[in-house]
Amino acid sequence: MKNDNANAREDAEILFANERFYAAFAGGDEAAMVALWAEDGAVCCLHPGWEPLQNRREIMASWSAILQSPPPVTCVAPSVLSLGPEAAAVICWEQIGDNFLIATNLYRWQRDAWRIVHHQAGPVNGRPPDALIAAARSQTAN
């Protein structure tokens, strides 16, 4: 069993992978997005309003299209849910302009890094507290 320091370090690594995902998304960085997705095993992507994409080739094609004109997306209030020694979920809000989605990003430890294996974003009632929105804006400004 991991100690609290090991858990905190792992959570930080997962959150860093999630930050890289949103940086690639907002920045239109297709090469970074490709590098973040798992190359082995099952993957799935559920973009809002799209049919489920369940193979890497289709998922990468979808991101290629989206990243041609990426929305100004910001990740707000991410939290890690450990799913065992080699898997984790990040639950967060996605802010696009004045609108919010709720997202789940699943990560698996693969090839010495946390790789995304599932992304789902969809509509949500409400919004995160204003303090969390302000904190996300200040992080992306740095």
URHUHU-V431486 format. One record per residue. N is the residue number from 1. OMEGA is omega in degrees with one decimal (* if undefined). Layout:
N&OMEGA, N&OMEGA
//
This chain:
1&-178.6, 2&174.8, 3&-177.1, 4&178.9, 5&178.6, 6&177.8, 7&179.7, 8&178.8, 9&179.2, 10&177.0, 11&179.2, 12&178.6, 13&179.0, 14&177.8, 15&176.6, 16&175.8, 17&178.7, 18&175.6, 19&178.6, 20&177.6, 21&-178.3, 22&174.5, 23&177.3, 24&-179.9, 25&-177.0, 26&-176.5, 27&-179.3, 28&-175.9, 29&-176.7, 30&-179.9, 31&178.1, 32&179.7, 33&178.7, 34&-178.4, 35&-177.4, 36&-176.2, 37&178.8, 38&178.3, 39&-177.5, 40&174.4, 41&-176.7, 42&174.7, 43&179.6, 44&176.6, 45&179.4, 46&174.9, 47&179.4, 48&177.5, 49&-179.6, 50&169.0, 51&177.7, 52&174.7, 53&-172.8, 54&167.9, 55&-171.5, 56&-178.5, 57&179.1, 58&-179.6, 59&-179.4, 60&176.6, 61&179.1, 62&179.2, 63&177.9, 64&179.3, 65&-178.8, 66&-173.9, 67&173.9, 68&177.8, 69&-172.4, 70&176.4, 71&177.5, 72&-174.3, 73&175.6, 74&175.4, 75&-177.9, 76&172.1, 77&177.3, 78&174.5, 79&-176.1, 80&172.0, 81&-180.0, 82&179.2, 83&-179.0, 84&-173.8, 85&-176.2, 86&-179.7, 87&179.1, 88&174.4, 89&169.1, 90&176.6, 91&-177.8, 92&171.3, 93&170.0, 94&176.2, 95&176.1, 96&-173.0, 97&178.6, 98&-177.2, 99&179.6, 100&169.8, 101&170.8, 102&-175.4, 103&171.0, 104&176.6, 105&178.8, 106&-179.1, 107&175.0, 108&176.3, 109&-176.4, 110&177.5, 111&175.2, 112&177.2, 113&173.3, 114&-178.9, 115&179.0, 116&178.5, 117&-179.4, 118&173.3, 119&173.9, 120&175.8, 121&-179.5, 122&-177.9, 123&-179.6, 124&171.6, 125&177.4, 126&-177.3, 127&177.5, 128&176.7, 129&-178.1, 130&179.8, 131&178.7, 132&177.0, 133&179.3, 134&179.0, 135&178.8, 136&178.7, 137&-178.4, 138&177.9, 139&-179.0, 140&178.2, 141&-177.7, 142&*
//
